[in-house]
């Protein structure tokens, strides 16, 4: 089945917050990263991001049901950052994240480069991004023992 990206608005923040808590819940539980995990982010921080015109928010929908979220940060005229994405646990493993990234990239044809970061230890996530053509940049940041972020670019 094909997913669709639908623009999210500031009035959707409470729903995004609830979904994000679920979407990142397993990673929060695994790494206990209460400082930087989107699974522990406040509603206020989500609302704050909607104040910036260079940040776009989308629900990932499957037959009009919201199954995830993706946030795109337009860095400049030719570069975007895939800032955050999740698929709710019950919908994972069906290729929806792959579809969402592809659709997001097509929404920004002016973007000649894309960047993102992900947890180094999460091989499944890294495989997804590498399958989409993203390459490690060599930049790595330690968050805590057993958890590092690695940067990717396309």
N, C-alpha and C positions, 0 to 999 in steps of 0.2 A: 504494500500500500504506500501511496505517496503522501508525504507530509506537506504542510504549507507553513510559511512564516507570516504571522500577522502582527502588525505593529501593536506594541503595548504603550499605554499612556500612564501618566502619574496616578490616575484613579485606580490603576491596576496594582499598585504597590503592595497592598496587603495580600493579594493573591500571589504575587511574585514571591513575597516573603515566605508565605506558607509552603509554596511549591519548592522554593530554594532550600528551605530547612529539610524537607524530605529528600530532595535531589542530591544534596551533599551530606546527608545524614550518615551514610556508611563511611565516607571518608573522614568525617569529623570523629566518629567513633573509633576508627582505626588509628588515626594519627594524633588524636587529642590536641589538635591545633586550634585552640580556642581564640587565638589572637588574629589569625589571617583567614581562616576557613569561611567561605561563603555560607556554610551551614550554620554558622554562629553569628552571622551579620545582623545588625539591627534594622528594623523597619526604617528608621530615620536615615541610615546610610543609603538604603535603596532609594528613598525619596530624594535625597541629596543629589544622586546621579542624574535624576531627571531634570535638574536645573541646567545641565550643560547641553547646549545645542549640538555638540559634536559627538554625542553618545546616543546611539539608537538602540532601542529595546524591542525585542520580538518574542512572541509566544511561538512555540513549535506546536502546530496543531495537526491532529490526525482525525479526519472526518469531523472537523469542528470541535474536537475535544482537545483541550490544552494538555499536552503531554511533556512539555519542557519549555525552555527559555534560552535565548541567546542574546548576548549584548555585544555590540560592535562599536568600537571607538575609532572615529575617523581622525587619524593623526595629522594628516595634511592632504593636499590634493591627490596624492598618488599612493598613500599608504593607510592601511587599516590594521587595527588590532582586534583579534577575536578575544575579547576580555573575559567572557564567561559563557559557559554553555552547560546545560544539564538536560538529561532525559529522566523522567520519573522512573524509579526502579522497575515497576511492572511492565514498562515499555522498552527497557534496555535489551540489547542483543538482537534487534530487528533491522539494523541499518539506518535507523532514523537520525542518529547523530551525523553519520556520513552524508545523508541527504541534506540535513540542515546546514552543514558547513558549505556544501556545494551551492545551495540556494543563496546563502548569505554572500558568498563570493560573487555570484552572478548579479546580486543587487547593487554591487559596487564595481561596475566595469572599469571605472577610472583608477581603481586601486591596482597598481602594478606590483605592490608587495604587501604581504600580510605577515603579522607576527603574533605569537601567543606564547604562553608558558604553561607548563603542566608539571605534575609531580613525577620526578624521575623514577621513583619506585613503582609507579603504576604503569606496568608494561602494556596493559590493554589500551589505556588512553594514548600512550606513545605510539602504539601500532596504528591506531585510528589516524592520528595526525600524519604519521609517515606515509600511510596508505593514500592520504589526500595530497601528498606531494610536499609536505613540510619537512625541513631539514634542521637538524640540531645546529645551533650557532656556536656552541662551545661555552656559552654563558651559563653558569650554574650558581644557584644561591641556596645556601643551607638555611632552612627554616628552623629545624630542631633535629636532634639525634634521630636518624632513621627517616628523615623527610627533607628532600631537596627539590627545588624547582629548577627546571631546565627550560631554556628559551629555544623556540623554533621559528623559522622564517620560511616564507615561500615567495 
